[in-house]
């Protein structure tokens, strides 16, 4: 076969591939298969299997990002919690170009009013108030709606004398809201202080990713800071740090395992074991269950010696 014949054959192959119909986004969502791009076992997996595995890769144990409802379902059990509403501030406070359309797209995509949702549920017969973040809603960023949701959760916890469990996942503060978005850092911090003034427990579960202004405020203020395996926990991004210090960063830099070694978090717990672990921790801290294994209590004291028991 001469070179001209080869070129013609390649051209025909390209034309044939161009005529192929690739699935649209809606078709992908309706499919019973999902792709895995987290490990060497890249390829499709049945969504039903992934769902049963709590959206954790069965091959490499990568903890995938989930929605707020999925988070509550996996933690409390389906229909074992009550979704709580919160005041709705005016959208697009500074009329940032294109922001309204971005919000509409996020609402349609996720079915949520904001990146945060709150609920009331029980862990080991202990009433708790829980907050969850959805990274699919504008990167889980903190804006005025998310701040109001957070403050409502804190007020609900104080009113009902509940511990707070906060599942964090977000890339920082929403720039489209300028100083109004940034004020959420101070407002959430003050709310947590008020919670602690009422001797109530505040637990963070750091999920992938927890970064930026969120890591610099409420996400690091827990009485206990727990993380899922492999979660990115950071303030500035790795690329920014690398370009600033002009040095190569260690493998696994800013992953929860590295952050644990640095002393910024207390525990790493797999998603399937979070309910049991948090239930044990709350039972010990609140002295609710005398049958809790004393060995676990000793473990907590060793890993987090500065924790004060909440009354």
Buried (B, 14 or more C-beta within 10 A) or exposed (E): EEEEEEEEEEEEEEEEEEEEEEEEEEEEEEEEEBEBEBEEEEEEBEBEEBBEBBBBBBBEBBBBBBBBBBBBBBBBEEEEBEEBEBEEBEBBBEEBEEBEEBBEEBBEBBEBBBBBBBBBBBBBEBEBBBBBBBBBBBBBBBBBBBBBBBBBBBBBBBEEEBBBBBBBBBBBBBEBBEEBBBBBBEBBBEBBEBBBEEEBBBBBBBBBBBBBBBBBBBBBBBBBBBBBBBBBBBBBBEEEBEEEEEEEEEEEBBBBBBBBEEEBBBBBBEBEEBBEBBBBBBBBBBEEBEEBEEEBBEEBEEBBEEBEEBE
